[in-house]
Amino acid sequence: MIRVGLIDGSLPRDWPGLEAQEWFCSPDGADLATGHAEAMAETICAHAEDVQVFNAVVFPGQLSTSLGAVCAALTWLAENPPDIVLCAFGMSRSTVELSVAVSRLQQAGSLIVGSAPARGGNAYPAAFEGVLSVQGDARCAPEDLSRLDLPHATFGACPTAFGRDDIRGASAAAAHLAGLLATSVQMAETSAVDGLEIFTRYRGRERREAAL
């Protein structure tokens, strides 16, 4: 059983595989975040079976949050560290508190996946050392990865969420990578990160000759 921490909007209480849910914000009456969270969870589970989801709710309805809410969510997950933590969002700035919360989870053995939008400056937690940073790559099918090794993004992945053409970009790509990482954890013949190599079809920026 793979344990995945989902820091996002709220999943419905009866969502299959939902093991625990904790709120770190107050609902604001909108429902955008619920659809986003479901799309992220469904994308992960499209790649890996037997996934338990620990839902840390930081989006109150609108897709906006605060550093404080994210830090509190990371701290909650660190109490019982998941195998993988998906941060399908990016904060424009960091704090010492956020850096410490991410480092604590990493030291506990969690693999953290962070969205890294293709445009703009660094996004956190993706920009932290050791976080698996990923942006959308139009070359990639859902089962593919690209190894970009860009300053802001190590990986590229399919930019469309599973079954949701309306949810696109770095967040969807991060969910695909988290799902493939879960598959790699289940295979367990090598380190999970090294195991991503079998999904890597492209290297470098998008070019016609980049296919292996």
C-alpha positions in Angstrom: 0.0 0.0 0.0 1.4 3.4 -1.1 0.7 6.3 1.2 0.4 9.7 -0.5 0.0 13.0 1.1 -2.1 15.4 -1.0 -1.8 19.1 0.0 -4.6 20.6 -2.0 -8.3 21.3 -1.8 -10.6 18.9 -0.1 -11.6 15.5 -1.3 -15.1 14.2 -0.7 -15.3 12.2 2.6 -16.3 9.1 0.7 -13.5 9.3 -1.9 -12.1 5.8 -2.4 -8.7 5.5 -0.8 -9.1 8.6 1.5 -7.4 7.5 4.7 -7.4 10.8 6.6 -8.3 14.5 6.1 -7.3 17.6 8.0 -8.3 21.2 7.3 -5.8 24.1 7.6 -8.1 26.8 6.2 -11.8 27.8 6.4 -14.2 27.1 3.5 -15.0 30.2 1.5 -18.0 28.8 -0.4 -16.3 28.2 -3.8 -15.8 24.7 -5.1 -12.8 25.1 -7.5 -10.4 23.4 -5.1 -12.6 20.3 -4.6 -12.5 19.6 -8.4 -8.7 20.2 -8.4 -8.0 17.9 -5.6 -10.1 15.1 -7.1 -8.3 15.5 -10.4 -4.9 15.3 -8.7 -6.0 12.2 -6.7 -7.5 10.5 -9.8 -4.4 11.2 -11.8 -2.2 9.6 -9.2 -4.4 6.6 -8.9 -4.5 6.1 -12.7 -0.9 5.1 -12.5 -0.7 3.1 -9.2 -3.0 0.7 -7.4 -3.5 0.4 -3.6 -3.0 4.1 -2.8 -4.0 5.6 0.5 -4.5 9.3 0.4 -3.9 11.7 3.4 -5.6 14.9 2.4 -4.2 18.1 3.9 -6.7 20.9 2.9 -5.0 24.2 2.3 -7.3 25.6 -0.5 -10.6 26.8 1.1 -12.5 26.7 -2.2 -10.6 29.2 -4.3 -7.2 28.0 -5.5 -5.3 30.2 -3.2 -3.6 29.6 0.2 -1.0 31.0 2.6 2.5 29.9 3.6 1.2 29.4 7.1 -1.4 26.9 5.9 1.1 25.0 3.8 3.6 24.8 6.7 0.9 23.5 9.0 -0.1 20.9 6.4 3.5 19.7 6.0 3.9 19.5 9.8 0.7 17.4 10.1 1.9 15.0 7.4 5.3 14.7 9.2 3.5 13.2 12.2 3.0 10.0 10.1 5.1 10.5 7.0 3.7 9.3 3.7 5.8 7.7 1.0 5.0 10.6 -1.3 3.8 14.1 -0.8 2.2 16.0 -3.7 2.4 19.8 -3.7 0.6 20.5 -7.0 1.0 24.3 -6.5 3.8 26.8 -6.2 4.4 29.6 -3.7 6.2 32.6 -5.1 8.4 33.0 -2.0 9.8 30.9 0.8 10.3 31.2 4.5 12.6 29.5 7.0 9.5 27.8 8.4 8.6 26.4 5.0 12.1 25.2 4.4 12.3 23.5 7.8 8.9 21.8 7.3 10.0 20.4 3.9 13.3 19.2 5.2 11.7 17.5 8.2 9.5 15.4 5.9 12.4 14.6 3.6 14.5 13.4 6.5 11.6 11.2 7.6 11.7 9.5 4.2 8.9 11.2 2.3 9.5 12.0 -1.4 8.1 15.4 -2.2 6.8 16.4 -5.7 6.4 20.1 -6.5 4.9 22.0 -9.4 7.3 24.2 -11.2 5.5 26.4 -13.8 7.4 27.0 -17.0 7.1 30.8 -16.8 8.0 33.0 -13.9 10.6 32.7 -11.1 11.1 29.9 -8.6 8.1 28.2 -7.1 8.2 26.7 -3.7 8.5 24.0 -2.5 9.6 22.8 -6.0 12.7 25.0 -5.8 14.0 23.4 -2.6 16.9 20.9 -2.9 15.7 17.3 -3.1 12.1 18.1 -4.1 11.1 16.5 -7.4 10.3 19.6 -9.5 8.1 19.1 -12.6 6.5 21.2 -15.3 4.1 20.3 -18.1 5.7 18.9 -21.2 3.4 18.6 -24.3 5.6 15.7 -25.7 4.7 13.5 -22.8 1.8 11.0 -22.8 0.4 10.1 -19.3 2.9 7.3 -18.9 5.9 9.3 -20.1 8.4 11.6 -18.4 11.0 13.9 -19.8 14.3 14.7 -18.0 14.7 18.4 -18.4 17.3 19.3 -15.8 16.4 23.0 -16.1 17.2 25.4 -13.3 13.6 25.4 -12.1 12.4 22.0 -13.2 14.1 18.6 -13.2 11.3 16.7 -14.9 8.5 17.2 -17.4 5.3 15.2 -17.5 1.9 15.1 -19.2 0.3 18.6 -18.8 -3.3 17.3 -18.6 -5.0 15.7 -15.6 -6.5 12.3 -16.0 -10.0 12.6 -17.4 -10.0 16.4 -17.0 -9.0 18.4 -20.1 -9.9 21.6 -18.2 -7.1 21.0 -15.6 -3.7 21.5 -17.3 -0.2 22.7 -16.6 2.4 22.1 -13.9 -0.1 20.9 -11.3 -1.3 18.1 -13.6 2.2 17.2 -14.5 3.2 16.9 -10.9 0.2 14.6 -10.3 1.3 12.4 -13.2 4.9 12.3 -11.8 3.6 11.4 -8.3 1.6 8.5 -9.8 4.6 7.2 -11.7 6.7 7.6 -8.6 4.2 5.6 -6.6 4.5 2.8 -9.3 8.3 3.1 -8.9 8.0 2.7 -5.1 5.8 -0.4 -5.6 8.4 -2.0 -7.9 11.1 -1.4 -5.1 14.0 -3.0 -7.1 16.0 0.2 -6.9 15.5 3.7 -5.3 12.1 5.1 -6.3 13.7 8.1 -7.9 16.1 6.0 -9.9 13.2 3.9 -10.9 11.7 6.8 -12.8 14.2 6.2 -15.5 12.0 3.5 -17.1 9.4 6.2 -17.8 11.8 8.7 -19.2 11.3 9.1 -22.9 12.7 12.5 -23.6 15.8 14.4 -22.5 16.4 18.1 -22.6 14.0 20.9 -23.8 11.3 20.1 -26.3 13.0 19.4 -29.6 12.1 17.0 -32.5 15.3 15.0 -32.0 14.8 14.6 -28.3 13.0 11.3 -28.4 15.1 8.3 -27.3 
